[in-house]
């Protein structure tokens, strides 16, 4: 069954919206925070996956536009153009596969995460002190 055609950048926008909802901040602020954090974090991984997803979508749009130019009614399709048409089609297929893989894995990660409320500032209650047991062993 063929996949429905999505508008340009629709998938990356959906992922961006889900990341923003999860972290409660705009993507640009989250990107700046992730860039400023020296260690690898889940946020940095999500931002990176979103960037790769957006790049794949931009490449799909670019190659699709190029394919339309090459196959315009006023264009003659000769040997040279045929090679470019095949190359555009191949690049579109690769970018669609890349986009779908990033979308699937990133959506799975986002689906497993939930936004939590702020942590409780009260320390947990201390456990009750242990009471001596009723049975004690006798020594000689």
DOKOLVEX-861093 format. One record per residue: residue in three letters; residue number from 0; x, y, z of N, C-alpha, C, O in turn. Coordinates in steps of 0.05 Angstrom, whole numbers, always signed. Example, Ala and Ser with C-alpha at 12.3 -4.5 7.8 and 13.67 -1.06 7.14 Angstrom:
DOKOLVEX-861093
{r "ala" 0 {+264 -114 +156} {+246 -90 +156} {+264 -66 +156} {+285 -66 +169}} {r "ser" 1 {+257 -45 +142} {+273 -21 +143} {+258 +1 +157} {+268 +23 +161}} 
END
This chain:
DOKOLVEX-861093
{r "unk" 0 {+17 -24 +0} {+0 +0 +0} {+18 +25 +0} {+35 +27 +17}} {r "unk" 1 {+14 +44 -18} {+31 +67 -20} {+27 +85 +4} {+5 +88 +15}} {r "unk" 2 {+49 +98 +12} {+47 +117 +34} {+34 +143 +25} {+38 +151 +2}} {r "unk" 3 {+18 +156 +42} {+6 +181 +34} {+28 +202 +30} {+47 +203 +45}} {r "unk" 4 {+24 +220 +11} {+43 +241 +6} {+38 +263 +27} {+15 +272 +31}} {r "unk" 5 {+59 +271 +41} {+56 +291 +62} {+68 +317 +52} {+87 +317 +36}} {r "unk" 6 {+56 +340 +60} {+67 +365 +52} {+96 +368 +61} {+105 +355 +80}} {r "unk" 7 {+111 +384 +47} {+139 +388 +53} {+143 +396 +82} {+130 +414 +92}} {r "unk" 8 {+160 +382 +95} {+168 +388 +123} {+146 +382 +144} {+149 +390 +167}} {r "unk" 9 {+125 +369 +136} {+103 +363 +155} {+112 +344 +177} {+104 +348 +200}} {r "unk" 10 {+128 +325 +170} {+136 +305 +190} {+155 +318 +211} {+152 +314 +235}} {r "unk" 11 {+174 +333 +201} {+193 +346 +220} {+179 +367 +237} {+187 +370 +260}} {r "unk" 12 {+159 +380 +227} {+144 +399 +243} {+128 +385 +264} {+126 +395 +287}} {r "unk" 13 {+117 +362 +258} {+102 +346 +278} {+121 +337 +300} {+115 +338 +324}} {r "unk" 14 {+145 +327 +293} {+165 +319 +312} {+174 +342 +329} {+176 +340 +354}} {r "unk" 15 {+178 +365 +317} {+186 +390 +332} {+164 +397 +352} {+171 +404 +375}} {r "unk" 16 {+139 +396 +344} {+117 +402 +362} {+117 +383 +386} {+112 +391 +409}} {r "unk" 17 {+122 +357 +381} {+122 +337 +402} {+145 +342 +421} {+142 +338 +446}} {r "unk" 18 {+168 +349 +411} {+192 +355 +428} {+186 +379 +445} {+191 +379 +469}} {r "unk" 19 {+175 +400 +433} {+168 +424 +448} {+148 +418 +470} {+150 +429 +492}} {r "unk" 20 {+128 +402 +464} {+108 +395 +484} {+120 +379 +507} {+113 +382 +530}} {r "unk" 21 {+139 +361 +500} {+152 +345 +521} {+168 +362 +539} {+167 +358 +564}} {r "unk" 22 {+184 +380 +528} {+202 +396 +544} {+191 +423 +553} {+202 +437 +570}} {r "unk" 23 {+168 +431 +542} {+154 +456 +550} {+169 +481 +542} {+165 +502 +555}} {r "unk" 24 {+185 +480 +521} {+199 +504 +511} {+200 +503 +481} {+198 +481 +469}} {r "unk" 25 {+204 +526 +468} {+207 +527 +439} {+232 +512 +430} {+252 +510 +445}} {r "unk" 26 {+231 +501 +406} {+253 +485 +396} {+279 +501 +395} {+301 +489 +400}} {r "unk" 27 {+278 +526 +387} {+302 +542 +386} {+316 +544 +413} {+341 +542 +414}} {r "unk" 28 {+301 +547 +434} {+313 +548 +461} {+324 +521 +469} {+345 +519 +481}} {r "unk" 29 {+310 +500 +462} {+320 +473 +468} {+345 +467 +453} {+364 +455 +463}} {r "unk" 30 {+347 +477 +428} {+371 +473 +411} {+394 +487 +424} {+416 +476 +426}} {r "unk" 31 {+390 +512 +434} {+412 +527 +447} {+421 +513 +472} {+445 +512 +478}} {r "unk" 32 {+402 +503 +488} {+409 +489 +512} {+424 +463 +506} {+444 +457 +519}} {r "unk" 33 {+415 +448 +486} {+429 +423 +478} {+457 +429 +469} {+476 +414 +474}} {r "unk" 34 {+460 +451 +453} {+487 +458 +443} {+506 +467 +466} {+530 +462 +464}} {r "unk" 35 {+495 +478 +487} {+511 +488 +509} {+518 +466 +529} {+535 +470 +547}} {r "unk" 36 {+504 +444 +527} {+509 +421 +546} {+531 +404 +534} {+528 +393 +513}} {r "unk" 37 {+554 +401 +549} {+576 +386 +538} {+572 +356 +536} {+583 +344 +517}} {r "unk" 38 {+556 +345 +553} {+552 +316 +552} {+528 +309 +534} {+510 +325 +530}} {r "unk" 39 {+528 +285 +524} {+506 +276 +507} {+482 +272 +524} {+483 +260 +546}} {r "unk" 40 {+459 +281 +515} {+434 +279 +529} {+412 +269 +511} {+416 +268 +486}} {r "unk" 41 {+391 +260 +522} {+368 +252 +506} {+357 +276 +490} {+350 +272 +467}} {r "unk" 42 {+357 +299 +502} {+349 +323 +487} {+366 +327 +462} {+356 +333 +441}} {r "unk" 43 {+392 +326 +466} {+411 +329 +443} {+405 +308 +421} {+406 +315 +397}} {r "unk" 44 {+400 +284 +429} {+394 +263 +410} {+368 +269 +395} {+366 +265 +371}} {r "unk" 45 {+348 +278 +409} {+322 +284 +396} {+325 +308 +377} {+314 +308 +355}} {r "unk" 46 {+340 +328 +386} {+345 +352 +369} {+361 +343 +344} {+355 +352 +322}} {r "unk" 47 {+381 +326 +347} {+396 +316 +325} {+379 +300 +305} {+382 +304 +281}} {r "unk" 48 {+362 +283 +316} {+345 +267 +299} {+325 +285 +284} {+319 +281 +260}} {r "unk" 49 {+315 +306 +297} {+297 +325 +284} {+312 +339 +262} {+301 +343 +240}} {r "unk" 50 {+337 +347 +266} {+353 +360 +246} {+357 +342 +221} {+355 +352 +199}} {r "unk" 51 {+363 +317 +226} {+367 +298 +204} {+341 +294 +189} {+341 +291 +164}} {r "unk" 52 {+319 +293 +203} {+293 +289 +191} {+286 +314 +173} {+277 +311 +151}} {r "unk" 53 {+291 +337 +184} {+286 +362 +168} {+304 +363 +144} {+295 +372 +122}} {r "unk" 54 {+329 +355 +146} {+347 +354 +123} {+337 +335 +101} {+338 +342 +78}} {r "unk" 55 {+327 +312 +109} {+316 +293 +90} {+292 +305 +76} {+289 +302 +52}} {r "unk" 56 {+275 +319 +91} {+252 +332 +79} {+260 +354 +59} {+248 +357 +38}} {r "unk" 57 {+280 +370 +67} {+289 +391 +48} {+300 +379 +23} {+296 +389 +1}} {r "unk" 58 {+315 +357 +26} {+326 +344 +2} {+304 +332 -16} {+306 +333 -40}} {r "unk" 59 {+283 +321 -4} {+260 +311 -20} {+248 +334 -36} {+243 +331 -60}} {r "unk" 60 {+243 +357 -23} {+232 +380 -36} {+250 +390 -59} {+241 +396 -81}} {r "unk" 61 {+276 +391 -53} {+295 +401 -73} {+296 +382 -97} {+294 +391 -120}} {r "unk" 62 {+298 +356 -92} {+300 +337 -114} {+274 +335 -130} {+274 +332 -154}} {r "unk" 63 {+252 +338 -116} {+226 +338 -130} {+223 +362 -148} {+213 +360 -170}} {r "unk" 64 {+232 +385 -139} {+231 +409 -156} {+249 +406 -180} {+242 +413 -202}} {r "unk" 65 {+273 +394 -176} {+292 +390 -198} {+280 +370 -218} {+282 +373 -242}} {r "unk" 66 {+267 +349 -208} {+254 +329 -225} {+232 +342 -242} {+229 +336 -265}} {r "unk" 67 {+216 +360 -229} {+195 +375 -244} {+208 +392 -266} {+197 +394 -288}} {r "unk" 68 {+230 +405 -260} {+244 +421 -281} {+253 +404 -304} {+250 +411 -327}} {r "unk" 69 {+265 +381 -297} {+275 +364 -318} {+254 +351 -336} {+259 +345 -359}} {r "unk" 70 {+230 +348 -325} {+208 +334 -339} {+187 +354 -348} {+165 +345 -355}} {r "unk" 71 {+192 +380 -347} {+173 +400 -356} {+165 +395 -385} {+181 +385 -400}} {r "unk" 72 {+140 +402 -392} {+131 +396 -420} {+148 +409 -441} {+150 +399 -463}} {r "unk" 73 {+161 +431 -435} {+177 +445 -455} {+206 +434 -457} {+222 +443 -474}} {r "unk" 74 {+213 +414 -440} {+240 +403 -440} {+241 +378 -457} {+223 +361 -457}} {r "unk" 75 {+263 +376 -472} {+267 +351 -487} {+283 +332 -469} {+303 +340 -457}} {r "unk" 76 {+274 +308 -468} {+288 +288 -451} {+307 +272 -469} {+298 +254 -483}} {r "unk" 77 {+332 +279 -467} {+352 +265 -482} {+368 +247 -464} {+361 +243 -441}} {r "unk" 78 {+390 +238 -473} {+408 +220 -458} {+418 +234 -432} {+418 +222 -411}} {r "unk" 79 {+426 +259 -435} {+436 +274 -412} {+415 +278 -391} {+419 +273 -367}} {r "unk" 80 {+391 +287 -399} {+369 +292 -380} {+359 +266 -368} {+352 +266 -344}} {r "unk" 81 {+359 +245 -383} {+350 +219 -372} {+367 +210 -348} {+357 +200 -329}} {r "unk" 82 {+393 +214 -350} {+411 +207 -328} {+405 +224 -303} {+405 +214 -281}} {r "unk" 83 {+399 +250 -308} {+392 +267 -285} {+365 +260 -273} {+361 +262 -249}} {r "unk" 84 {+346 +253 -290} {+320 +244 -280} {+323 +220 -263} {+311 +218 -241}} {r "unk" 85 {+338 +200 -272} {+342 +176 -256} {+356 +182 -230} {+349 +171 -209}} {r "unk" 86 {+376 +200 -230} {+390 +208 -206} {+371 +222 -186} {+372 +216 -162}} {r "unk" 87 {+354 +240 -196} {+335 +253 -178} {+316 +233 -166} {+310 +234 -142}} {r "unk" 88 {+306 +214 -182} {+288 +194 -172} {+302 +177 -150} {+289 +171 -130}} {r "unk" 89 {+327 +170 -155} {+341 +154 -135} {+345 +170 -109} {+341 +159 -87}} {r "unk" 90 {+352 +195 -112} {+357 +212 -88} {+331 +216 -72} {+331 +217 -48}} {r "unk" 91 {+309 +219 -87} {+283 +222 -73} {+277 +197 -58} {+269 +198 -34}} {r "unk" 92 {+281 +174 -70} {+275 +148 -57} {+293 +145 -32} {+283 +137 -11}} {r "unk" 93 {+318 +152 -34} {+336 +150 -10} {+327 +169 +12} {+327 +162 +35}} {r "unk" 94 {+320 +194 +5} {+312 +213 +25} {+285 +206 +38} {+282 +210 +62}} {r "unk" 95 {+267 +194 +22} {+242 +185 +34} {+247 +163 +54} {+235 +162 +75}} {r "unk" 96 {+264 +144 +46} {+271 +122 +65} {+284 +133 +90} {+278 +124 +112}} {r "unk" 97 {+302 +152 +87} {+315 +165 +110} {+295 +179 +127} {+295 +175 +152}} {r "unk" 98 {+278 +195 +115} {+257 +210 +130} {+239 +190 +145} {+234 +195 +169}} {r "unk" 99 {+230 +169 +132} {+212 +150 +145} {+226 +136 +168} {+213 +131 +189}} {r "unk" 100 {+252 +129 +165} {+266 +116 +187} {+269 +134 +211} {+265 +126 +234}} {r "unk" 101 {+278 +159 +206} {+280 +178 +228} {+254 +184 +241} {+252 +186 +265}} {r "unk" 102 {+233 +187 +225} {+206 +193 +236} {+197 +170 +253} {+186 +174 +275}} {r "unk" 103 {+201 +145 +244} {+192 +122 +259} {+207 +120 +286} {+194 +116 +307}} {r "unk" 104 {+233 +121 +285} {+249 +118 +310} {+245 +141 +329} {+242 +137 +353}} {r "unk" 105 {+244 +165 +319} {+241 +188 +336} {+213 +188 +348} {+209 +195 +372}} {r "unk" 106 {+193 +181 +333} {+165 +180 +343} {+163 +158 +364} {+148 +161 +384}} {r "unk" 107 {+177 +136 +360} {+176 +115 +381} {+188 +124 +407} {+178 +118 +428}} {r "unk" 108 {+211 +138 +405} {+223 +149 +430} {+205 +169 +443} {+200 +168 +467}} {r "unk" 109 {+194 +188 +427} {+176 +208 +438} {+151 +195 +450} {+140 +205 +470}} {r "unk" 110 {+142 +174 +438} {+118 +160 +448} {+123 +147 +475} {+104 +143 +490}} {r "unk" 111 {+148 +140 +480} {+154 +127 +506} {+161 +147 +528} {+164 +139 +551}} {r "unk" 112 {+162 +173 +521} {+169 +193 +541} {+144 +208 +549} {+126 +212 +533}} {r "unk" 113 {+143 +216 +574} {+120 +232 +584} {+132 +256 +600} {+153 +254 +612}} {r "unk" 114 {+118 +278 +598} {+126 +301 +613} {+118 +296 +642} {+95 +288 +648}} {r "unk" 115 {+136 +301 +660} {+131 +297 +689} {+129 +324 +702} {+140 +344 +693}} {r "unk" 116 {+115 +325 +725} {+113 +350 +740} {+139 +355 +754} {+157 +338 +755}} {r "unk" 117 {+142 +379 +764} {+167 +387 +778} {+171 +368 +802} {+152 +359 +814}} {r "unk" 118 {+196 +362 +808} {+201 +343 +830} {+193 +356 +856} {+194 +380 +860}} {r "unk" 119 {+185 +339 +875} {+177 +347 +901} {+202 +357 +916} {+222 +343 +917}} {r "unk" 120 {+200 +380 +929} {+224 +391 +943} {+226 +381 +971} {+246 +385 +984}} {r "unk" 121 {+205 +367 +981} {+207 +356 +1008} {+222 +330 +1008} {+218 +313 +990}} {r "unk" 122 {+241 +327 +1026} {+256 +302 +1027} {+237 +279 +1034} {+218 +283 +1049}} {r "unk" 123 {+243 +255 +1025} {+226 +232 +1032} {+228 +226 +1062} {+248 +232 +1075}} {r "unk" 124 {+206 +215 +1072} {+205 +209 +1101} {+226 +187 +1107} {+230 +169 +1091}} {r "unk" 125 {+238 +190 +1129} {+258 +170 +1138} {+243 +145 +1147} {+222 +146 +1159}} {r "unk" 126 {+255 +122 +1142} {+242 +97 +1152} {+243 +96 +1182} {+261 +107 +1195}} {r "unk" 127 {+223 +82 +1194} {+222 +79 +1223} {+246 +63 +1232} {+256 +45 +1218}} {r "unk" 128 {+257 +70 +1256} {+280 +55 +1266} {+272 +26 +1270} {+250 +19 +1277}} {r "unk" 129 {+292 +9 +1267} {+287 -20 +1271} {+284 -25 +1300} {+299 -14 +1317}} {r "unk" 130 {+265 -43 +1307} {+261 -50 +1335} {+274 -77 +1340} {+275 -94 +1322}} {r "unk" 131 {+285 -81 +1364} {+297 -107 +1369} {+276 -129 +1367} {+253 -126 +1374}} {r "unk" 132 {+285 -152 +1357} {+266 -174 +1354} {+260 -187 +1381} {+277 -185 +1399}} {r "unk" 133 {+238 -200 +1383} {+229 -212 +1408} {+246 -237 +1413} {+250 -244 +1437}} {r "unk" 134 {+256 -249 +1394} {+272 -273 +1398} {+301 -266 +1398} {+311 -254 +1378}} {r "unk" 135 {+315 -273 +1419} {+343 -269 +1420} {+356 -295 +1426} {+344 -312 +1440}} {r "unk" 136 {+378 -299 +1416} {+391 -325 +1422} {+407 -324 +1448} {+419 -304 +1454}} {r "unk" 137 {+406 -345 +1463} {+421 -346 +1487} {+449 -357 +1482} {+454 -374 +1465}} {r "unk" 138 {+467 -345 +1496} {+495 -355 +1494} {+503 -368 +1519} {+491 -361 +1540}} {r "unk" 139 {+521 -385 +1519} {+529 -399 +1544} {+549 -384 +1559} {+558 -393 +1580}} 
END
